[in-house]
């Protein structure tokens, strides 16, 4: 997951990662993104309509999860 790696590199502390990502996903802006190439290729992500608390839960999960490994309860 390249997005996770890029933002985790920029925000290595969990608290900083969660704070930045949850607020950015709530109101995405090209000028505050670290992925200009992706925005040029795919456009800016749309508003998702989640509340900030839910986005913090999601970004905590993204921060903590190594998506390169299989997880017990998932069949791939």
MOWO-V837988 format. One record per residue. SS is DSSP state (A for helix, B for strand, O for the rest). OMEGA is omega in whole degrees, 0 to 359 (* if undefined). NEAR is the number of other C-alpha atoms within 10 Angstrom. Layout:
[[SS:OMEGA:NEAR] [SS:OMEGA:NEAR]]
This chain:
[[O:185:9] [A:180:7] [A:179:12] [A:182:17] [A:181:12] [A:183:13] [A:177:18] [A:176:18] [A:180:11] [A:182:12] [O:184:16] [O:178:13] [O:182:11] [A:183:14] [A:180:12] [A:178:13] [A:183:21] [A:181:23] [A:182:16] [A:185:16] [A:182:24] [A:178:23] [A:181:15] [A:180:16] [A:178:19] [A:179:18] [O:182:13] [O:178:17] [O:180:13] [A:184:14] [A:178:8] [A:179:10] [O:174:15] [O:185:13] [O:182:14] [A:180:14] [A:179:10] [A:179:13] [A:178:14] [A:183:10] [A:187:8] [A:185:9] [O:180:11] [O:181:15] [O:180:13] [O:173:11] [O:184:11] [O:177:11] [O:177:10] [O:175:12] [O:185:11] [A:180:14] [A:178:10] [A:179:12] [A:176:21] [A:177:22] [A:181:13] [A:182:14] [A:173:20] [A:178:18] [A:179:12] [A:180:18] [A:187:21] [A:188:9] [O:174:12] [O:185:12] [O:177:11] [O:180:7] [O:174:7] [O:180:10] [O:189:11] [O:188:6] [O:180:6] [O:177:6] [O:181:6] [O:*:5]]
